[in-house]
Amino acid sequence: MAHAQQHAKRRVRAKRAALYKDAWRAIASNGKRFAAIAVIVAVGVMMMGALSSISNDLRGGLDGFFDKTDMHDLSIVSTYGFDDDDIKALSDVDGVGVVAGQRSASAYTRIDGKQSSATVTALNDQGLDQPYLTDGRLPEKAREIAVTEQYLTDSGKALGDTLTFTLDESTSVAQLISGASGSSDSTSGDSSDTSSESDSGTFATGEYTIVGTVIDPNDIVNPSGPMALISGAKTVYPLFVASEAVAEMDAPYTSALISVDGAADLNTYGDDYLSLVERAQTGIEKIQSSREQARTDAIKDAVREPVESKLDEQKRTIAALPDGSPMKATAEQKIADAESQLESKLDALPEANWIIRDRSALASYEDIKTESEMISRLGKLFPILFLVIAILVSLTAVARMVEEDRQLIGTYKALGYTRGETMLKYLIYSSAAVLAGGVVGDLIGLAGLPFVFTKRMLHILYVIPTYPLIIDWRIGIGSILLFLVLIAGSAMAVCAGSLRLQPAELLRPKAPKAGKTIVLQRIGFVWNHLSFLGKVTARNLFRYKSRALMVIIGVLGCTALMTAGFGMASSAMTMMPRQFGEIATYDVMAVTKPADHDKAQKALDGDDAVESSVPLHLESATLSAGGDVDGNGEAGEGDAGNSGSGETDNGGAAEDGKLTVQLMVIPDGESLDGYLDLHTTDGQAIALDEGSGATAVVTANAAKTFGLDAGGTVEIADAMMDTAQVKVTGVAQYYTGNIVVMSEAAYRAAFDVDDDTDLALNADLIKVKGDADAQIAFADNLAGQDEYLTVVSTAKQTRDFTKSFLIFFVMIGFIVVMAAILAVVVLYTLASTNISERERELATIKVLGFRKKEVHGYVNKEMLLLAAIGIVIGLPCGRGLLGFLLSQLNLPGMNIVPHVAWYCYALAALLAFGFTVIVEKATNKSLDRIDMVGALKSPE
């Protein structure tokens, strides 16, 4: 009994060993089909892994950079700044780690003879927001300064050279407080242009020695890359000085930087990090009102005490006068009037207001978040096509293998092999192909492509010094399992049909399909005019429907991918020309300080090179989700925005309903005709409302962010952090950046600006005579004049944008390579299968005397016709795919509208046709090698 059991076990092992050996032999004898499945799987797995890894690397790079620079988790700005008591109170909040008071100021410096904007920041004693040192050292003494690489490049200076800057005190906290005391006019926007030694501002001016080159952690966008050009933001050079450069050490801090306990150990985009920071922010909000009141009281005391001291001194002098003296009575009345005026002034002072921001207020932080999410989405969408093609290829390959092994399967069944044992061969075959392709795809996708991409392409976008190579094996293993389950399952489904037959039926040759009348035969005037070979080709197309469908799908997918790729480049490259050809039709935008605008405007009016110009008020603003608008358009309480003096940063991304925009206010009586063509996406003109309260026109990108339509409301915070609710009267097409356009009347209604107060004009839109070179030369000439803070030439922006958009060409090349692999693998697999299935037919026509070229044409004509059908269908499908892909691209400050030029269609069709011809050339050798005698022998 035991001997019989052992004998039975040996027989089972022998049977299985034979099956395994047969399975591995099948891989060797069907290498082309095996390779086809493996290549398609490798491409699909590679794209899924690569795009997901690049997304992780991008986020990981920023997270590591923030950790190295001790980037703040929260920052607070206030209308009156902060004192040491505020810093101490913030440090005592539960969950708060380190708190640093930061002093910074807007300034102007000369670069290549032109006045340029800058921000001067003192290094704080806690090391928060520490600039990343790339060369030299950080400032240690009062007259030392660190600059960015962009400053050195633009100015032509080097370490050891000196620079000077002039402070713009009109936007500083000290000036606001000074204005509150009545000692200066904080709304004039005027600032001294002298570069002489002065300690009257936040920092001591004069010569500073450049000792280091740094990267500003608050702005990591590559200044020469496409993201900077898209934003249209003016260049503001960050300058860093030592704390000893602060003119008055008891001056208020302009902002408070906060690190949260334990936050540095978490990923800056992770839910744990966001929750931890949110808890700390909640704690800060609990002390916000009391600290705002304390700061307001301190400012009022600072205003009251010197005035009351003078009044008390005058009272003592008056007290010495004799009672009843007319002079004494008059003096006492003046004292009483002065005290009354002082109280009125104190009552009119606004309350201190804190604006608490997390890292989402940083444009770079939001840009990377948005882009990484976009790349991750594409990493899930693109592999779907390759998964479908891989399933179809595996179905074709395994179906042909089963057909070729028909008699072998019948023999296995006759010998007593079970259904599962017989299917094992094909399961091993398909699984081995998936695993081989999946491993190669993971190696390239998780390590190869991300390494190349992050080291080269991401540096075009950002100045982060290093990116980690984060390999998430869960993605790699998961993608292989996905392909394995679906492809192995489809292979088993094909086998199941043949295994249902009896051994006797399997051992006999399969009867050929009965001939059928095809549709074309019923169309006599077409069928009767076809040649003999034309009729054969038509019948074969209808005879092998599944294979014909796969050829069409393969070529369709290839054509659609290339059409979408070329269309994406066409859409991106025409974005800037369309922006300045259809919408922003001015030639130059020039921004001045408000105090210098009249002088600059007179010079423009007398310049023969100027065709025309229109003045306006320009400033940076922040949009957020709107609520109800009250009767006068004012908002209730709400968060606000973005301090500045007319600078623009259109690249900011929305977080919790916040978006940085450029606010344009058009003076009453002025028209934008010929300068800015406001129209909806379908071309309907939009007019500015001048008499219906707080209204504005927003651009399509901003409207998409907030889900706005005409008639909706949005909250806008101006540069001075005043907020208002405005009604959206139109959503305008705009391709690069985000703007909000208001009439002067609407602006006054929104921000409650008195009619007696003149609108602070600080910019001009200019039409210049001459071609693009003349426009650029005119803009360069203006930029060299001290009155101008920034001058932008639309012609230069268009040229620079075209030169810098290398990343789109890399994407196109990648898509074309993927499409080529898709087409070649599918077409070669199907062509090889077609030849192997029709060996007897092809041998017959060769015996009948067909020459090589005639045999080639006999077979290739069918594939060319099917490829042509696939191309014709694939072109419009590619246009649809482009629209879908662009809808998934949520690029900050960009509104890429699908635009496929005719040459994109032509190039995609030619390449798809070329791939088909290449495959046919390769398979012609198989046609030449057909053994006529062996093919015509009876299978019996």
Secondary structure by P-SEA (a helix, b strand, c coil): caaaaaaaaaaaaaaaaaaaaaaaaaaaaaaaaaaaaaaaaaaaaaaaaaaaaaaaaaaaaaaaaaaaaccccbbbbccccccaaaaaaaaacccccbbbbbbbbbbbbbcccbbbbbbbbcccccccccccccccccccccccccccaaaaaaacccccbbbbbbbcccccaaaaaaaaacccccccccccccccccccccccccbbbbcbbbbccccccccccaaaaaacccbbbbbbbcccccccccccccbbbbbcccccccccccaaaaaaaaaaaaaaaaaaaaaaaaaaaaaaaaacaaaaaaaaaaaaaaaacccccaaaaaaaaaaaaaaaaaaaaaaacccbbbbbbcccccaaaaaaaaaaaaaaaaaaccaaaaaaaaaaaaaaaaaaaaaaaaaaaaaaaaacccccccaaaaaaaaaaaaaaaaaaaaaaaacaaaaaaaacccccccccccccccccaaaaaaaaaaaaaaaaaaaaaaaaaaaaccccccccccccccccccccccaaaaaaaccaaaaaaaaaaaaaaaaaaaaaaaaaaaaaaaaaaaaaaaaaaaaaaaaaaccccccbbbbccccaaaaaaaaaaaccccccbbbbbbbbbcccccccccccccccbbbbbbbcccccccccccccbbbbbbbbbbccccccccccccccccbbbbbbbccccccccccaaaaaaacccccbbbbbbccccbbbbbbbcbbbbbccbbbbbbcaaaaaaaaccccccccccccccccccccaaaaaaaaaaaaacccccbbbbaaaaaaaaaaacaaaaaaaaaaaaaaaaaaaaaaaaaaaaaaaacaaaaaaaaaacccaaaaaaacaaaaaaaaaaaaaaaaaaaaaaaaaaaaacccccccccccccaaaaaaaaaaaaaaaaaaaaaaaaaaaaccccccccccc
